[in-house]
């Protein structure tokens, strides 16, 4: 093809058709430029197509992880509600109404279930963390989805902080419990859900405590109230996280077709 055009140019120059030669040369340049632009456009289309495929894969992975976390969060919320509405409020009732018909063992069980049975929130966020902190995030073309994901990150971080505070309260109450209930008694009770054989060979302590003394202790009531309040804060964070999770999945359902 190049040889063909070269021959045409030589013929025009040999025949002295200079003006026609320049017109032809300009036309040839235009064709070359157009060819280059078409090639660039095709290359851009191919790159965009590859990016679109990657974006779909990223969003689909995110969607599946959010769907799994929605189920996980719902389970944690149900467990947390059980602690708040069950053993926690029952203990608070004993404190405020000063019941005397609770046994030492029953009180010990309620205390352990309330203060040390709270579910730790640990969702699967490997895909989310990889994408939100990686250049893959820029492949997402919908700015609204990017905003939703960044907002989710903030809510998730706050949820971790709230849940972590409960763990701190547990450590604080453990020291109180050892002093009020005795290390062996409380150790045996906590062992029921941790290591069954840890305290198996340790004899029951001869020390005892009066349930009335515990439920009448202002320090115990304050620790219980604070613990239940933070349970409530955690429930609020989980509820907010769950609602935002749903918003993200709804947006993906509306704007992406897998």
GIURDA-V185788 format. One line per field, one symbol per residue. burial: 1 if it has 24 or more other C-alpha atoms within 12 Angstrom, else 0. A space follows every 10 residues. Layout:
BEGIN
burial: ???
END
This chain:
BEGIN
burial: 0000000010 0000000000 0000000000 0000000000 0000000000 0100110111 1111111011 0111011011 1111001111 1101100000 0001001111 1111111111 1010101110 1100011011 0000110110 0100110011 0110111011 0011001001 1111111111 0000000000 0000000000 1101100001 1011111111 1111111111 1101111110 01000000
END
